[in-house]
Every structure is written in C-alpha cells, then in structure tokens.
Amino acid sequence: MFTIKTEEDGWACNRGVKHLASLLDDLDALRYEINNCVRQSSVEKIAYEFAEIGRDLVRISDALDTNVQYETIQSED
C-alpha cells in the first residue's frame, strides 16, 4: 500500500470514487421517480438505466486502486 498526500480533504482527489457517487445520484433520480409516483419513463427505459448504471458501478469499482491511502496535508500558504 502507498500513500498519496493531498490538500483535498474529500474524495475529489480520486475521480473514480467521485464517478461512483455520481452514478448513485443517477440511481436516486430513478428511485425518486419509482417511489413518488412520477411515471415519466417506460419500464423498458428504467430497466435499461438500472442495468447500465449497475454495469458502470461494477466496472469502475473493479478499476479502483485499493492499494492507495490518501493523507490530507495542510497547504503551505
């Protein structure tokens, strides 16, 4: 395992993790439509979107480098 030192105290330093979070936002939008009786999409579109997001979640998760630890450092200014 190795450490990456960053001034970022969140996950903006890791694009993969940020991308995963954005996919969860997409799932939330679909879940909102389903749970709140806002029928805007066809069942076919909902099924396709869930499957596509699921594939993306697996692909991106599998590509994450889990041998990295992030350490927040203070700015020199």
N, C-alpha and C positions, 0 to 999 in steps of 0.2 A: 504494500500500500504506500502511496506517496501523497504528499500534502501540497495543495495549491493555495498560496497566500493571496488574498484578495481584499480590497477595501469594501467590497459589496457584502452587506450583512444578510442579504436574502439569496434567492436562487437565480437571480439574473445572470450570475456568473456561469450558469450551466444551461445552455439553450435547450438541451434535451428535456430536462426537468420542466422548464417553462413551457415547452411544447406539450408535454403530457397534461399540464394544468389547463392549457387552452382547449385541449380535446375534452377534458372533463366539463369545461364550460359549454361546449357543444352538446354534450350529453345532457347537461342541465336544461338547456333550451328545449330539447326533445322531451325530457321528463316533464317539464312545465306544461307543454302542450298536451301531453297524455293525462297528467294528473289534474289539470284545471279545465277540462272540457273545452279546449280551444282546438277544434278539429280543423287544422289548416293543411295538414299533409295527408297523403294517402298512406294506407298501411304498407304498400309497396315501398314508398319513399322512406318511411320510418324504419322498416326492416333493413333497407339498403344502408341508411345512415348509421344505424347501430352496428351493423356488420363492418362497415368501412372504418368507423371510429375504433371498434374493437381490434381490427387488424393493425391500425396505426398505433394503438396503445401497446400491443404486443411487440411490433417491430421496433418502436422507439425504446421501450423498456429493455428489450434484449440488447440494444446497441449502447445503452448507458455503461460508462466505465465505472464499475462499482469498486475499483481499487483506488479511488481518489477520495481524499478527505479535504474539505475546504476549511481554511482558517481565516477568520476575519482579522485584518490588521488595521491599525489606525493610520489615517492619512498623515503625511509629513508636513502639510501646510499649517 
